[in-house]
Amino acid sequence: MLAHEDYVQRGRRNYGQIMLIVAGSIITESGGREPFFNAVQPMVSATREEPGCHEYAFTPDPTDDNRVLLYELWEDQAALDRHFSSAHMADWQEKRKCLAIARASIKKYTISSVADLG
């Protein structure tokens, strides 16, 4: 995984390119969020090591005990395609079938410019 300083430098070089953000939320059934995080952790760790992955995080919503927020930042579509075809993603797709997920809304955004807000 990249150190923060490396990410900042790498990110600055790549902001001139089109990048992708994948973001959304997953709603678990009552009591399903902790098992979700336990199951997803190996996939998160492996994904963060993938070339072209700048950010990859599932985080708990602080106001909803059943909601998980997803944020991903990818260098390009090829990196995201490699991720979707990885062995750890295939393993995750099987694991998630056994989890208490009520629904999910996940979208891909194409980013062509970035401005620093602070």
Secondary structure, DSSP 8 states (H G I E B T S, - for coil): ---HHHHHHHHHHHTTS-EEEEEEEEEE-TT-HHHHHHHHHHHHHHHTTSTTEEEEEEEE-TT-TTEEEEEEEES-HHHHHHHHTSHHHHHHHHHHTTS-EEEEEEEEEEE-------
